[in-house]
Each structure stands twice: as structure tokens, then as C-alpha cells.
Amino acid sequence: MSAPFTQAPERGFRIISADERLAEQRGIKAAIFGGSGQGKTSLLWTLLASTTIFMDLEAGDLAVEGWTGDTIRPRTWQECRDFAAFIGGPNPALRDDQPYSPAHYAAVCERFGDPALLGRYETVFIDSITVAGRLCFQWCRGQPEAFAEKTGKPDIRGAYGLHGREMIGWLTHLQHTRGKNIIFVGILDEKLDDFNRKVFSPQIDGSKTGLELPGIVDEVLTLAAIKDEAGQLQRSLICQTLNPWGYPAKDRSGRLDLIEPPHLGRLFEKIRGPARPIAERLALAAPISTPIA
């Protein structure tokens, strides 16, 4: 298993050539959101079971009963952090008393065994980031930062501040696992704003994680029911930021269409396929001007 953080040479920085960079095995980091019952967990069926590990936080694996892949079931935030350290390797920039540090990684390896055991997995499917956020917040409420220094009373703002830092640290460490695909699944909330318009947002405790997540992952996809040409509802993945429904979406690869079939295996193949010419990817149509009456 290749760790995301490599030791720098004793003198100077190692320059990675273009050929080396292009030849690297790069994992795809994706966040998939959708309403309850849309079939987010069922997307596991579209991945190769022998190379996928399922991180089941929801205890809702009835939809994939019979799926033959391996599963882990963390019950606490500490276990979530330990797994991220185990699969992501140590971050040499961190102190020994910090999570994901070399000391944390060594302790986790002593408990879990040889990290080379994870080498056969190409994809980590985490269901869900919504529950991970709840576990994290429950842990944060018991930490010193969640209590006022002078009075000792609970400080909810301190708890939310710690929660945001913990979640971003966890997501960022998993993001740096270069050789593996990391898929975060989450619930999508639908609300009405002050002008009675639909607004969609990830269901994650606190605001920091939901705001920063799109900048961490490569792909943000929304699983939704969209009408086809015949007017029939079809489960589809919305993949582009500019979409008529206002769903959260983002495609860093520039290879995906507005609507893609809900099959992650084929989606990943398309993302790794030939890139469009850079002139085409950067070509932006001029806005249509509306004459002023």
C-alpha cells in the first residue's frame, strides 16, 4: 500500500516529472448525495466486490444483502479516525499527539496488523458521511473544547468548532490516499428558502463540513429521479454544477455528462478515459444577452 505522505529527501525537494505524474495510479474521490430511499447504498452492486471494502456506519445494509464484498463497522469516532489512519498512512507533518501522525499510525498498525492487507482494495465505500458527522459531534461534545473555561458549562459553539476541524481533518486525510477510490455517501436535505425556492444541501451536522467538502473531493454527484424523454422517472446521477434542478454537483475530470447512469464502475472508467482537448474544456459559451425593453 502506498501512503499518501512520503518522506522528503534530506536536502531539498524531490521534483516529480510530468511522465511520473501521468503514470501514477490515482484514486477518485467522490461524494454522492441523495434523498432517503433513492438507492445510494445499492450503488455498491455496481462496484467489483473483490476490490471494494464497505464502511457500514448506517447499519442499513439490507439493500445490499447478498453482496459478497468485505465490510467494516465502526461504532465510534475514534474507530473512524483509526481506520482513516490505517488506510491513509502517516502524515509526517503532524505531531505525535495528533491524529494521523506517525505515532497514531504505528499504534493503529500494532492493533490492526500489517497495512499491506489493504493492498487488494481499490475502493472504499463509506456509508454514510451523515452518520460519521453524528459520531464525530457526539465525541466532540465530551472534549474540553466543548466546555466554557470559566464556568465549566457546555459550550455548543466550541463543540461545533471542534467538530468542523475534526471532520475536515478526517476527510482531508482520506483524500490524500492517492492510490484508492474513496466514496462518501450522504443524505441530501431539501428545504425552501425565503422566496419559496427549493434549496438542496448535504445533511451533515454543522455547516463547515458541507461547505468545504466540494473543495476536497474530485466529484460531487446527486442521485435523483429524473424524467426521461418518455416522461418516466429514472434513477440518474447529476454530475455538473450547472444543472436545471439546483442539485449539488461537480465534475473535476471534465469527462462526465450532465446526467449519467447510476453505475459507479462505468462512471470511474469514463473519468479515467481520454480527456477532452484543453481548448474544448476551457471553452465557455458567451451569455445570451436579453434586450432591455
C-alpha positions as CSV (number, residue, x, y, z in Angstrom):
1,M,0.0,0.0,0.0
2,S,1.4,3.4,-0.9
3,A,1.0,6.0,1.8
4,P,-0.2,9.5,0.7
5,F,2.5,11.3,2.6
6,T,6.1,10.4,1.6
7,Q,9.2,11.5,3.4
8,A,11.0,14.4,1.8
9,P,14.7,13.9,0.9
10,E,17.3,15.1,3.4
11,R,18.2,18.0,1.3
12,G,15.8,19.9,-0.9
13,F,12.5,18.7,-2.5
14,R,12.1,15.9,-5.0
15,I,10.7,17.2,-8.2
16,I,8.2,14.8,-9.9
17,S,8.4,14.8,-13.6
18,A,5.4,15.0,-15.9
19,D,5.9,11.4,-17.0
20,E,6.0,10.2,-13.4
21,R,2.9,12.2,-12.5
22,L,0.9,10.9,-15.5
23,A,1.9,7.3,-14.8
24,E,0.8,7.5,-11.2
25,Q,-2.2,5.4,-10.1
26,R,-4.7,7.9,-8.9
27,G,-7.8,7.2,-7.0
28,I,-11.1,9.1,-7.5
29,K,-12.6,10.9,-4.5
30,A,-16.3,11.3,-4.8
31,A,-19.2,12.4,-2.6
32,I,-22.7,11.1,-3.6
33,F,-25.8,12.6,-2.1
34,G,-29.4,11.7,-2.4
35,G,-32.7,11.6,-0.6
36,S,-33.6,8.7,1.6
37,G,-34.7,5.7,-0.4
38,Q,-33.0,6.8,-3.6
39,G,-30.7,3.8,-3.7
40,K,-27.4,5.3,-2.6
41,T,-26.2,2.2,-0.7
42,S,-27.4,0.0,-3.6
43,L,-24.6,1.6,-5.7
44,L,-22.3,-1.0,-4.1
45,W,-23.7,-3.5,-6.5
46,T,-22.1,-1.5,-9.4
47,L,-18.6,-2.0,-7.9
48,L,-16.3,-5.0,-8.1
49,A,-16.9,-6.8,-4.7
50,S,-13.4,-8.4,-4.6
51,T,-11.7,-5.0,-4.6
52,T,-14.2,-2.9,-2.6
53,I,-14.4,-2.5,1.2
54,F,-17.7,-1.3,2.6
55,M,-17.5,1.0,5.7
56,D,-21.0,0.5,7.1
57,L,-21.8,3.3,9.5
58,E,-25.6,3.3,8.9
59,A,-26.2,-0.4,9.9
60,G,-28.5,-0.3,6.8
61,D,-27.0,-3.0,4.6
62,L,-30.4,-4.7,3.9
63,A,-30.3,-3.1,0.4
64,V,-27.0,-5.0,-0.3
65,E,-27.9,-8.3,1.3
66,G,-26.0,-10.9,-0.7
67,W,-23.2,-8.5,-1.7
68,T,-20.0,-10.5,-1.4
69,G,-17.5,-7.8,-0.6
70,D,-15.8,-7.2,2.8
71,T,-17.3,-4.8,5.4
72,I,-16.1,-2.9,8.5
73,R,-18.5,-1.4,11.1
74,P,-17.0,1.4,13.2
75,R,-19.2,2.3,16.1
76,T,-17.3,5.3,17.5
77,W,-15.5,8.4,16.1
78,Q,-12.2,7.0,17.4
79,E,-12.6,3.9,15.3
80,C,-13.4,6.1,12.2
81,R,-10.2,8.0,12.8
82,D,-8.2,4.8,13.3
83,F,-9.4,3.4,10.0
84,A,-8.5,6.6,8.2
85,A,-5.0,6.5,9.6
86,F,-4.7,2.8,8.8
87,I,-5.7,3.1,5.1
88,G,-4.1,6.6,4.5
89,G,-0.8,6.1,6.2
90,P,1.0,8.6,8.5
91,N,1.2,12.3,7.9
92,P,4.8,13.3,8.8
93,A,3.8,17.0,9.2
94,L,1.8,16.2,12.4
95,R,3.0,16.0,16.0
96,D,2.9,12.6,17.8
97,D,0.0,13.7,19.9
98,Q,-2.2,14.5,16.9
99,P,-4.4,12.0,15.0
100,Y,-3.0,10.7,11.7
101,S,0.6,11.3,13.0
102,P,3.3,8.7,12.6
103,A,2.7,7.8,16.3
104,H,-1.0,7.3,15.7
105,Y,-0.3,5.2,12.6
106,A,2.2,3.0,14.4
107,A,-0.3,2.4,17.2
108,V,-3.1,1.5,14.7
109,C,-0.8,-0.9,12.8
110,E,0.1,-2.6,16.1
111,R,-3.6,-3.2,16.8
112,F,-4.9,-3.9,13.3
113,G,-1.9,-5.7,11.8
114,D,0.0,-5.3,8.5
115,P,-1.4,-2.4,6.4
116,A,-0.4,-4.4,3.3
117,L,-3.6,-6.4,3.9
118,L,-5.5,-3.4,2.4
119,G,-3.5,-3.5,-0.8
120,R,-6.1,-5.6,-2.6
121,Y,-8.8,-3.0,-2.1
122,E,-9.1,-0.4,-4.8
123,T,-12.3,1.3,-3.5
124,V,-13.5,2.4,0.0
125,F,-17.3,2.9,0.1
126,I,-18.2,5.0,3.2
127,D,-21.9,4.9,4.1
128,S,-22.5,7.5,5.3
129,I,-20.8,10.8,5.9
130,T,-24.0,11.9,7.6
131,V,-23.6,9.3,10.3
132,A,-19.9,9.9,10.5
133,G,-20.7,13.5,11.3
134,R,-23.0,12.5,14.1
135,L,-20.4,10.2,15.7
136,C,-17.9,13.0,15.4
137,F,-20.2,15.5,17.1
138,Q,-21.1,13.1,19.9
139,W,-17.3,12.7,20.6
140,C,-16.7,16.5,20.4
141,R,-19.3,17.2,23.0
142,G,-17.3,15.4,25.6
143,Q,-14.0,17.1,24.8
144,P,-12.6,20.1,26.9
145,E,-13.2,22.5,24.0
146,A,-16.9,21.9,24.4
147,F,-17.0,23.4,27.9
148,A,-16.5,27.1,28.9
149,E,-13.2,27.6,30.7
150,K,-14.5,29.9,33.4
151,T,-17.9,28.2,34.2
152,G,-17.3,24.7,33.0
153,K,-20.8,24.8,31.4
154,P,-21.3,23.2,28.0
155,D,-20.3,25.5,25.1
156,I,-22.1,24.4,22.0
157,R,-20.1,26.8,19.8
158,G,-16.9,25.2,21.0
159,A,-18.3,21.7,20.2
160,Y,-19.3,22.8,16.7
161,G,-15.9,24.4,16.1
162,L,-14.1,21.2,17.1
163,H,-16.5,19.2,15.0
164,G,-15.7,21.1,11.9
165,R,-11.9,20.7,12.4
166,E,-12.2,17.0,13.1
167,M,-14.4,16.3,10.1
168,I,-12.2,18.3,7.7
169,G,-9.1,16.6,9.1
170,W,-10.7,13.2,8.6
171,L,-11.8,13.9,5.0
172,T,-8.5,15.5,4.0
173,H,-6.5,12.5,5.3
174,L,-8.7,10.1,3.3
175,Q,-8.4,12.5,0.3
176,H,-4.6,12.0,0.3
177,T,-4.9,8.2,-0.1
178,R,-3.8,8.6,-3.7
179,G,-4.0,5.0,-4.9
180,K,-7.6,4.3,-3.8
181,N,-11.1,5.4,-4.7
182,I,-12.8,6.9,-1.7
183,I,-16.6,7.3,-2.0
184,F,-18.6,9.2,0.6
185,V,-22.3,8.7,0.6
186,G,-24.7,11.1,2.4
187,I,-28.3,12.2,2.7
188,L,-29.5,15.2,0.8
189,D,-31.7,17.7,2.5
190,E,-34.4,19.6,0.6
191,K,-35.7,22.9,2.0
192,L,-37.5,26.0,0.9
193,D,-35.7,29.4,1.1
194,D,-37.3,32.7,1.9
195,F,-38.5,33.0,-1.7
196,N,-40.2,29.6,-1.6
197,R,-37.5,28.1,-3.9
198,K,-36.0,24.6,-3.4
199,V,-32.6,24.5,-1.8
200,F,-30.5,21.3,-1.5
201,S,-27.7,20.7,0.9
202,P,-25.9,17.8,2.4
203,Q,-27.2,16.5,5.7
204,I,-24.1,16.9,8.0
205,D,-24.0,18.3,11.5
206,G,-22.6,21.8,11.5
207,S,-22.0,24.0,8.4
208,K,-18.2,23.8,7.9
209,T,-18.1,20.3,6.6
210,G,-20.8,20.7,4.0
211,L,-19.3,24.0,2.8
212,E,-15.8,22.7,2.4
213,L,-16.5,19.1,1.2
214,P,-16.9,20.1,-2.5
215,G,-13.4,21.5,-2.5
216,I,-11.9,18.3,-1.0
217,V,-13.3,15.7,-3.4
218,D,-13.0,15.4,-7.1
219,E,-16.6,14.6,-7.9
220,V,-19.9,15.7,-6.2
221,L,-22.8,13.7,-7.5
222,T,-26.5,13.7,-6.7
223,L,-28.6,10.6,-7.1
224,A,-32.1,11.6,-8.1
225,A,-35.1,10.5,-10.1
226,I,-35.2,12.4,-13.4
227,K,-37.8,12.1,-16.1
228,D,-36.6,10.7,-19.4
229,E,-37.9,11.6,-22.9
230,A,-40.9,9.4,-22.4
231,G,-41.8,11.1,-19.1
232,Q,-40.8,8.1,-17.0
233,L,-38.8,8.6,-13.8
234,Q,-35.3,7.1,-14.0
235,R,-32.6,7.0,-11.3
236,S,-29.7,9.1,-12.5
237,L,-26.5,10.7,-11.3
238,I,-26.4,14.5,-11.8
239,C,-22.7,15.4,-12.4
240,Q,-22.4,19.0,-13.4
241,T,-22.6,22.2,-11.3
242,L,-24.8,24.0,-13.8
243,N,-28.0,21.8,-13.8
244,P,-31.6,22.9,-14.1
245,W,-32.6,21.3,-10.8
246,G,-30.2,23.1,-8.5
247,Y,-28.7,19.8,-7.2
248,P,-25.2,19.9,-5.7
249,A,-22.8,18.6,-8.3
250,K,-19.2,19.0,-9.6
251,D,-17.0,17.2,-12.1
252,R,-13.3,17.9,-11.7
253,S,-12.4,15.5,-14.5
254,G,-14.4,17.3,-17.2
255,R,-15.4,14.0,-18.7
256,L,-18.9,13.4,-17.4
257,D,-22.2,14.5,-19.0
258,L,-24.9,16.3,-17.1
259,I,-26.7,13.0,-16.5
260,E,-25.0,9.7,-16.1
261,P,-26.4,6.2,-15.4
262,P,-26.1,5.2,-11.7
263,H,-23.3,2.7,-12.3
264,L,-20.1,3.6,-10.4
265,G,-17.9,1.1,-12.2
266,R,-18.7,2.6,-15.6
267,L,-18.5,6.1,-14.2
268,F,-15.0,5.6,-13.0
269,E,-13.9,4.1,-16.3
270,K,-15.3,7.2,-18.1
271,I,-13.4,9.5,-15.6
272,R,-10.2,7.6,-16.3
273,G,-10.8,7.7,-20.1
274,P,-9.2,10.1,-22.6
275,A,-9.5,13.7,-21.6
276,R,-11.2,16.2,-23.9
277,P,-8.8,18.7,-25.6
278,I,-7.9,21.5,-23.2
279,A,-9.3,24.1,-25.7
280,E,-12.7,22.4,-25.6
281,R,-12.7,22.0,-21.8
282,L,-12.0,25.7,-21.3
283,A,-14.3,27.0,-24.0
284,L,-17.1,28.9,-22.4
285,A,-20.2,30.0,-24.3
286,A,-20.9,33.7,-24.2
287,P,-24.0,34.6,-22.2
288,I,-27.2,35.3,-24.1
289,S,-28.0,39.0,-23.8
290,T,-31.6,40.0,-23.1
291,P,-32.6,43.3,-24.7
292,I,-33.9,45.8,-22.3
293,A,-37.5,46.8,-23.1
